[in-house]
Amino acid sequence: MAEDSAEEKTEAPSEKKRQDAREKGTVAKSTEINSVVVLITALIMLKLLGPWMWEELTRSTTDFLSAISNTGLTDAGLIRFIHKGLILLAKITLPVAGSIMIMGIVANIAQIGFLFTTKPLVPNIEKINPISGLGRFFSLRSIFETVKNIAKLTVIGFVAYLTLKGEFPRMVQLADTQIGTIWLFILNISFKILLRIALVLLIVAILDYAYQRYDHEKRLRMSHQEIKEERKQLDGDPQIKARIRSMQREMARRRMMEQVPKATVVVTNPTYIAIALRYEPAEGDAPVVVAKGKRVIAERIKQLAREHGIPIVENKPLARAMYDKVEPGLPIPVEFFTAIAEIMAYVYRLRNRSAA
């Protein structure tokens, strides 16, 4: 059978197809979301902790310069200052790095939920196939990524240009100011540029995530044949299921026929329907249907009844009415008690006559 082409895959993916893709690590995910969340988190943490970080760095630098200018600085003292420097570095960077790591995880979970799979790490020869790689290089997805990156760079450059252009008059005034003021201006303008870039990238990330979801759904689409094959896998081959049902019916029919010799009477219509009834007062208050059937099965019931000397009574209305309302192994409904009682009385008269 020829493989379905992409044009034929017009059906929405099933839950099994989605789950299989998820287990393989194929999910709708935008790296732009992660990037912009990390950038915004870093900006917020630097804005909140920036003054404290600057103060700590300034104080530590002053202490270090004062110590090295002291001719009495020993190796032990130098090691002590290095140790303090490492502690300071950890104290300054851990809040920012920890926040970035946590928000990166949150951004992933928000997009795809909790997912742990090692299947993307399994070597796949298709990924290093030069022909397939060339196809991916010129694919619609690759073109979209290229256009997106060019647009990002253009927008980022334009936002930075507009921000610097607006701050140009203040930049001219810095010629006669102190170095500290210049550094403070550079930090403020850098923060403003990065914040505006982050807001622009947030819009880009939202659009990219929408496209990734659309592209993911498109790649998971199924053809009619794929849906049929999946249903076969889930429900089993229809031919095998039909064969199993046929065997089950045959076994049930065989067990039913084994009960016919125990019947008390067989009611017929006379050629189309046959219902075998058993009535023993010690077993219950109502007669029980032990077998029923139409056409071939009805003939087989009557044949077994003749072989075992079981009376066969013709009653067309009763046979038709009982066939649709009684099942083998169950007692007859109350509505048939009167008619069956008359038949049982007739059967008992036949037995007594035969005995006499």
N, C-alpha and C positions, 0 to 999 in steps of 0.2 A: 504494500500500500504506500502510495506516495506521501511524503511528509507534507503536512498542512503548511501553506504559506502564511506570511504575516497578515495578508489581506483577509484571510478567512477567519482569523482570530478576532471575532466580534463579540463574543459572549463575556459577560463579567466573570471574573475568577471566583471559583468556589472557595469555601472556607478551608478545605483540605489543601488546595493550591496555595492559599495565603499562608497556612501554617507550615507547609513544606518549605516555602520560600523563606519564611522567618527562621526556621531551623537552620537553613543554609547561610543565614546572615544577610539575605537579600531583603532590605527594608527601605522604606521611604525616609531618607535622612538627608538633611542639608548641612554641609560643613560650614556654610555661612552663618547659620544660627550659632554654632559653637564659637566661631571666631568673634562674632559681635558680642556675644554674652561674655566671653573672656575679656574683650577690650573694655566694655562698659564696667565690668567688675573691677578691673585694674584701675580705671579712672576714678571710680567712686572710692576705692580704698586709698588711693594716693591723695585724693582730695581730703578725705577724713584724717588720714594718718600722716600726710605730707609735712605739716609743721612739726609734729613730734619727731618724725624721722630726720628732718633737717637739723633739729635741735640736738638730737643724739649724735648725729654724724659730726656736727660742729664741735660739740663738747669733746668727743673722743679724739678728733683730729687735733684739737688744741692740747689735750693732755699728752698725746703721743709726741707732738712736736716739742713740747716743753721737756718731755723725758729724754728725747734723743739729743736735745741741746745740752743736757746735763752730762758732764764728762764722767759722772759716777755711774752711768747706766751699765749694768752688768748683763752677762748672758741670761742669768735667771730673770732679771728685770725685763729684758727683751722678750723672753718666752712668755712672761706673764702678760705683757701688752698684746702679744699675738693671740694669746688665749682669750683675752678680753675682746679683741677685735673680732674673733670668730663668733664669740657669744653675741656681740652686738650685731654682726651680720645676720645671724640666725634670727635674732629678736626683731630685726627690721624686715627681713624678707619673708619670714614664715607667715605672718598675717595676710600679706598680699598673695603669696604663692598658695597658701591654704585656701583662701577665698576663691581664687581662680580655679583651683582643682575641684572644689565642691560645686561651684556653679557650672563648670564644664560637665560634671557628672549629671547635675540636674538638667542641663540642656539636652543631654543624650536621652535621659529617662523620659523627659517631656515629649520627645519626638517618637521614640520607639518602645517605651516601657522597659521593664526589666528583661534583659536578654543576655544569655551567656551561651556562646557556641564556639567550638573550635574548628568548625567545618571550613570557614574562610582561610584557615591556616594550612589546610591540606593541599599539597602540591597539585596543580592542575596544568597538564601539558598544553591545554587550549590557551592558557594565558600567555604562553611564550611562543605560540604559533605565529610566525610573521605575517601570514595571510590574514588570520583573524585580527591580529593587531593593526594591520593596515586598514581593515574594514572598520574597526572601532575608531581609528584616527579620523576617518572621513565620515563618521556617523553623525546623525542629527544631534545626538547628545554631546559629542565632541565639539561640534560647531557652536552649540549653545553655550558650553563652558568657555570657549574662546571669546565669544562675543560678550559674555558676562564679565570676564576678567578685564577685557579692554574697557568696557563701560565703567567698571569699578575704578580703574586707574584714572580714567578721564574725569569722573565725578569727584574723586578724592583730590586730584590736582586742581580742579576748578574751585572746590570748597576751600582748599588751602590758599589759593590765589585771592579769592574774595575776602577771606579773613585777614590776610596780610595787607591787602589793599586798604581795608578799613582801618587798620592799625598803623598805617604808614605815617600819618602826622605825629603820632606819639613816638614812633621810632626816631624821627628826626630830632625830637626834643631830648633824647637820651644822650646826645653827644656830650653834654656838660654835666652829666650825673655820675654818681658813684657806681663802682662795679657791682655792689650788692643790689642796687636798684635795677641795674641792667639785667642781672641774673633773675631777679624777681619778675621783671617784665617778660623775659624769655620763657620762664616757667608758666606764667599766666597765659601768654599767647599760645604756647604749645598745648596747654590743657584745653583752651578754647577750640583750637584746630582739631585736636583729637576728639573732643566731645561732639563737634559738628559732623566730623567724619563718621563717628559711631552711630549717630542718628540716621545719617544717609545709609550706612551699611545695614542698619536695622530694617529699613524699608526693603533694601535689596535682599536681605535674608528671608524676609516674609514672602516676597515674590518667588525666591528660589525654592523655598520649602513647598509652596503651592505647586510649582513646576515639578519638583521631585516626586510629590505624591501623584500627580497626573501621569508622569512618565513611568512610575512604579506600577500603577494600575494598568497602563497600556501594555507594559511588558509581561504582565501576568494574565492578560486576556487569553481566553481559551477558544478553540474551535469546537464545533458540534461533535466532531469525532473524539476529541479529548474528553469532553464531558461524558460521552458514552463509555469510553474506556475507564474513566474514573468511577462511574456508577457500577461498572462490572467489577472493579476491584473492591468497592465498598459493599455491594450487595451480592456479589457472586455472579457467575455466568448464568444468564437466564435459561439456557438449555440444561445446565446442570441442575439448577433449582427446579425446573419443570420435571426433570427425571426423578429428583428426590421426592417431589410431591406425588408423582405417579407411583413410586414405590411405596410411599406411605399409605396412599389410598388402597393399593393392592393388599398390603398387610392388614389394614383395617377391614377390608372386604373379606379377607380370608378368616380373620377372627370372628367376623359377624356370621359367616357361613357355618363355622364350627358350632354356633349356638342354635342353628335351625333344628337339629334333631331333638333339642330339649324343649321345643315349642309345644304349646297345647293346641293351637289352631293357626291356620294361615288364612287371612282375609284377602280376596283378590277382586279385580274389577271386570272381567276375569283374566284378560291377556296382557294388560299393560302394566299393572301394579300388583305387587304382592307384599303383604305385611305379616310377619310371623309374631304371634303373641304367646307369652307364657304366663299361666296363672296357677299359682299354688298358694292356697290360703295360709299355709304355714310361713311362706316367705314374705307376704305383704297383703295389703287390703285391695290393691289394684293390679290388673294385668300389666306386664312389662313388655315393651317392644324389644325383641331380641334380634330382629333383622327386618330390613325393608329394601326394596329395589324396584327398578323399572326395566322393562324390556328383557335383555339377556339375564340380568340379575334376578328379575322376577321369575323367569322360567327356571333358573337354577334353584331358587327357593322352593318352587312348587315341586321340582323333581326330587329334591331332598325330602320334602314332606311326604311324597308318595312312597319313597324308599323306606321311610321310618314309620309309615302308617299314621301320619298326622292328618287330621281332617282339613279339607280345603273348602272354605265357604265363600261363595260369590256374593258380594255386596258392593256394587259400583259406587253409590254415593258415599258410603262409609269409608271405602278404600281411598277414594280421592281426597276426602276431607282429612283423614288421618295422616296421609302421606306428608302433607305440608306442615303438620303441627306436631308430629312425634319424631323422636330420634331414638336410635337403638340404645338400649341400656336404661331408658327412662320409662316410668309408668305413664299410662295414657291419661290425657286430661279428663277432668270431671264431666265435660260435656259429652263424652263418648261412653260413659258408664252404662247408660240404659241400653244402647244398641249392642255393646259388647256383652252385657249380661244376658241378653236374649241369645246371642251366638254361643256363649258358654253353656247356657242351659241346653241348647240344641246339641252341643258337643257331648255333654254329660249324658243326655238321653241316648246318643249313639253308643257311648261306652257301655252304658247299662244294658242296652239291647244286645251288644256284642257279647257281653259277659254272660247274659242269660242264654 
